[in-house]
């Protein structure tokens, strides 16, 4: 079982391992939520929330961050084995699939780099 901080550390390690992505903020919300802000290009940021178990409240909080304009994309990394069944526009990724998360962030960085 992964804690939010353990998942965040795995995300940080994977971003540092040969990517051009830059981590610009690391915020421990509480013992069950850990947010990472990642630069995508220009002033555009993505947020990745790491949790043990994804909840509808996490999806709502991330959607709010996007709608307020602080971030252009949000993802939710969870550690529990059974995936959440939440209908949301927030991409949800199991901690074992961090390559998919990093590929998505790099794709967004390239798209925003060209647009910015």
NORHU-V660271 format. One record per residue. N is the residue number from 0. RES is the residue in three letters. PHI is phi as a letter, one per 20 degrees, with the letter a starting at -180 (* if undefined). PSI is psi in whole degrees, -180 to 180 (none if undefined). OMEGA is omega as a letter, one per 30 degrees, with the letter a starting at -180 (NA if undefined). Layout:
n=[N:N]
res=[RES:RES]
phi=[PHI:PHI]
psi=[PSI:PSI]
omega=[OMEGA:OMEGA]
//
This chain:
n=[0:1:2:3:4:5:6:7:8:9:10:11:12:13:14:15:16:17:18:19:20:21:22:23:24:25:26:27:28:29:30:31:32:33:34:35:36:37:38:39:40:41:42:43:44:45:46:47:48:49:50:51:52:53:54:55:56:57:58:59:60:61:62:63:64:65:66:67:68:69:70:71:72:73:74:75:76:77:78:79:80:81:82:83:84:85:86:87:88:89:90:91:92:93:94:95:96:97:98:99:100:101:102:103:104:105:106:107:108:109:110:111:112:113:114:115]
res=[UNK:UNK:UNK:UNK:UNK:UNK:UNK:UNK:UNK:UNK:UNK:UNK:UNK:UNK:UNK:UNK:UNK:UNK:UNK:UNK:UNK:UNK:UNK:UNK:UNK:UNK:UNK:UNK:UNK:UNK:UNK:UNK:UNK:UNK:UNK:UNK:UNK:UNK:UNK:UNK:UNK:UNK:UNK:UNK:UNK:UNK:UNK:UNK:UNK:UNK:UNK:UNK:UNK:UNK:UNK:UNK:UNK:UNK:UNK:UNK:UNK:UNK:UNK:UNK:UNK:UNK:UNK:UNK:UNK:UNK:UNK:UNK:UNK:UNK:UNK:UNK:UNK:UNK:UNK:UNK:UNK:UNK:UNK:UNK:UNK:UNK:UNK:UNK:UNK:UNK:UNK:UNK:UNK:UNK:UNK:UNK:UNK:UNK:UNK:UNK:UNK:UNK:UNK:UNK:UNK:UNK:UNK:UNK:UNK:UNK:UNK:UNK:UNK:UNK:UNK:UNK]
phi=[*:d:e:g:f:f:f:f:f:f:f:g:f:f:f:f:e:n:d:d:f:c:e:d:b:c:c:e:f:a:f:d:c:c:d:c:d:c:f:d:p:l:e:e:c:d:c:c:e:d:b:f:c:f:c:g:f:f:f:f:f:f:f:f:g:f:f:f:n:f:c:e:b:c:c:c:d:c:d:f:f:e:f:f:d:d:e:b:e:e:f:d:c:f:g:f:d:f:f:f:f:f:f:f:f:f:f:f:f:f:f:f:f:f:e:e]
psi=[135:141:167:-43:-38:-41:-42:-41:-40:-39:-47:-46:-43:-37:-40:-22:75:22:168:11:147:124:122:-15:148:108:122:107:-49:-169:-12:-2:132:118:139:130:134:131:133:-16:138:-135:14:131:150:152:136:119:129:129:161:-45:122:139:160:-33:-36:-43:-43:-45:-43:-41:-37:-42:-40:-47:-28:-8:2:-32:151:-12:149:143:156:118:125:156:-19:155:-45:128:153:149:70:126:109:157:-2:125:132:127:132:147:-23:-8:37:-26:-39:-40:-49:-40:-41:-43:-40:-37:-45:-41:-44:-42:-44:-29:-39:-35:-23:none]
omega=[a:l:l:a:l:l:l:l:l:l:l:l:a:l:a:a:l:l:l:a:a:l:a:l:a:a:l:a:l:a:a:a:a:a:l:l:a:l:l:a:a:l:a:a:l:l:l:l:l:a:l:a:a:l:l:l:l:l:l:a:a:l:l:l:l:a:l:l:l:a:l:a:l:l:a:l:a:a:a:a:a:a:l:l:a:l:a:l:l:l:a:a:l:a:l:a:a:l:l:l:a:l:l:l:l:l:l:l:l:a:a:l:l:a:a:NA]
//
